[in-house]
Structures are given as structure tokens and as C-alpha cells.
Amino acid sequence: MQIKTIALAGAFLLSSAFAYAESVHLPQAIEHTKAAITHGEAGHAPILVEHAGVALTHAEASEKAEANPHTAEGIKHLNAAIDVGKKGDAAGGATHAKEALKHLELASQPKK
């Protein structure tokens, strides 16, 4: 009987931890994606790459906690923003970051 109780409590804590990870990481991914856009539009490709990289880390953590097609699409665009930004194309990186932002914001909406 105690083993079932412990297993049930463990499952509850684990599911809570994943929900917490998603709730913490997705807003951080959005915040850094917005910063990447701002710097990309200002022509600061290296800083765009830095913020997009941090956003990518948070988006991947959120995706690992709870898979979401919008988060996955946001990750694709963050990777593209980083690749383009590393080539010095700040405007192109900002374009990809804007697409990532759209998807990350959709992923952050409450589930119906």
C-alpha cells in the first residue's frame, strides 16, 4: 500500500515539475526573442544571436517539458535566426525571430 502511495506522489510531483518547467521557460523564451528582434532591427547581429540563443535554450526546455507544435516551430525559427545572425544579417535574423515569437506566443496561450 505504501509503495502505491509513494509512486502516486512521485508521479504527481514529476508532472508538476514538468508543468512548472513549461510555465517558467516559455515566458523567458518570449522575452529573449523580443530582445533579439529589437537588436536585429537595430542592426546588432551579434547581440541578436546572443538573445536568440538564450531564447532557444528556454524554448527547448519548454518543449521537453511539454511538446507543442508551436514551440517546435518557434525553435526552428530561432535556429534560423541564429544561423542568419551569425552571417551578419541582423535584419534577416530579426525576420526569423519575429516568426519564432508568433509561434512561442501561440504556444503560451491557455489550452482549450
N, C-alpha and C positions, 0 to 999 in steps of 0.2 A: 504494500500500500504506500509506504513512504517513497519508494522508487518512482511510482507513478506521479506522486505529488511533486517530487524533485524534478522529474522530466517535464511535467506540465509547467512548472515555474520557470525552468530553464528556457523552454520554448517561448513563453511569454516575454521573458527578458530579451531574448535574441530578436524576436520580432519588433519589440520596442526599440532596440538598438538600431535596427535597420531603418525604421521609420524616422528615428532621430537623425541618423546619418543623412537621409534624404532631405529632411527639413533644414538641416544646417548647411549642407553643401550646395544645394541648388540656389539659394539666395546669394551665396558667396560667388558662385559661377556667374550669376547675372550681374552682380556688382562689378566684377573684374572684366566682364565682357563689355559693359558700358564704358569702363575706363579705357579699354583697348580701342573702342570706337572713337572716343574723344581724342586720344593721342594719334590714332590713324588719320583722322580728319585734320589734325594739326600738322601732319607730315612727320611725326615721330615714329618711324618704323620700329626701331629697337625697343621702345617703351611699349608699343602695341604688342610686340612679340612677348614681352615680359608679362603683361597683363593677360594676354590670351593664353599663355602657358599656365598661369595660376588658375584661370577660369577652367581650362581643360582638366587640370587636376581635380578641381571640385566637381565638375560635371561627370567625370569618370567615377568618382566616389559615389555620387548620387545615383548614377546608372547601375553601379554594382549593388547598391542598397536596394534599389527597386527599378527594374527595367522599364523604360518608357521610350516609345518610338521618337518622341520629340527630343528627348535628351540625347538619344543616339544620333539624331540628325544634327543637333547642336554641336555634338562632339566632332562630327565630320567637318562642319564649317569652321570650328575653332582650329582644327588641324590645318585646314586650308589657309586660314588667316595667318597662322604661324609660318607656314611654308612661303606664302607670298610676302609676308613682312620680312622674313629673313633675306629675301632677294632685294629688299629696299623699297618695295612698293607699298607704301603706307596706305594709300587710297584703296588699293585692291584688297589689302588686309582688312581695312575698315568695312568694305563691302561684305566680305565673308563674315566678319564679326557681327554685322547687322543681321545677317541671316541666322547666325547662331543665336543671337538674342531673341529673335522671334520665336524660335523653337524652344529655347530654355524657358521663356515666359509662358508659352503654352503648356510646357511640362509642369510648371509650378502652379497651374490653376487647379482648384479643388476637383477631385474626381466626382463624376455624377453617378 
